[in-house]
Amino acid sequence: MIGIIGAMESETAAIIRGMEQVEAQTVSGVRFVCGKWCGKDIVVATAGVGKVFAALCAEAMILTYHPDCIINTGVAGALDPALEIMDIVVAEQVVQHDMDTSPLGDPVGMISGINQVELPADEKLIKAFTKAAETAGAKAVCGVVASGDQFIAEQQKKNLIRGRFNAACCEMEGAAIGQVCYVNQVPFAVLRAISDGASEEAVMDFPAFVKKAAKQSINILTEAMKTL
């Protein structure tokens, strides 16, 4: 069983439309859809935007469906200056850029209780998505995905996150899903297509490209499902 989580309908609707033998139920306010997709047993959910919704969805998915792994698919803002709209980022690690207990002497981003800043994604899934992007002819990088409850649309904030974590992109859910998977010992991956540059132009680029970028992410996920 493969779990798939997106924040918005644009990141999951195409998957659900392509599923067979569909069954659905709502748990903790989240609609989970089970069935066959690309010949695999999957459960997919649209979590909602932000780290709390993402964590709630991931925990409910794990406790209810016991997936062998969880994949977070969707869009992100580019932090790496080499990335352009529609490029792909495959998370090697995830961080929470807005987690900050540094006044107590901790590194910025350290998750209390786990005492780690970076949480590692699953190596098998990383390789599958990297290969899938190559097969699809998409430019892809592997690196740090930074999550926070902020839509980054300011060059100064972008530079700060990039400088602190050497992150390739920023979004609002992946590291929360990663934390839930980490504590539950469930392998996870974060796959993101670039929808904007996380600078002042993002407020115009995101609405213009979010659906195309979400489709790009799903295309790579579809290709990767052949080997998962």
GIURPE-V868101 format. One line per field, one symbol per residue. phi: phi as a letter, one per 20 degrees, with the letter a starting at -180 (. if undefined). psi: psi as a letter, one per 20 degrees, with the letter a starting at -180 (. if undefined). burial: b if it has 24 or more other C-alpha atoms within 12 Angstrom, else e. A space follows every 50 residues. Layout:
# GIURPE-V868101
phi->???
psi->???
burial->???
This chain:
# GIURPE-V868101
phi->.decccecgfecfffffeecleccbdclndedddrdblmdfcccbdfoeo ffgffgfffffffedlffbcdddqdbefdfffecgnfdddfecccdfdeb dfgeneffnfefnelceddefffffgfffffffffemefccdaedddaeb eebbgffgffffffdleebcbccgfffffffffeldgbbcccdfdaeldg fffefgffdffffffffffffgffffde
psi->pppppqhqhiihhhghhjqrlpqqqppkjpoppqappkjqprpqqohrpr hgggggggghgghhilqhrppoqbrrpphpiiqrpirpppphqqqoijon khhjjqqpipopghlqgppprphghghghghggghikqpqqpbpppqrlp oolphggghggghgilqhrqajhghgghgghghjlpqrqpppqpirjjah ihhhgghhighgghhgghggggghhhi.
burial->bbbbbbbbbbbbbbbbeebeeeeeeeeeebbbbbbbbbebbbbbbbbbbb bbbbbbbbbbbbeebebbbbbbbbbbbbbbeebbbbbbbbbbbbbbbbbe eeeeeeebbbbeeeeebbbbbbeebbbbbbbbbeeeebbbbbbbbbbbeb bbbeeebbbebbebbbbbbbbbbbbbbbbbbbeeebbbbbbbbbbbbbbe ebeebbeebbbbbbbbbbbbbbbbbeeb
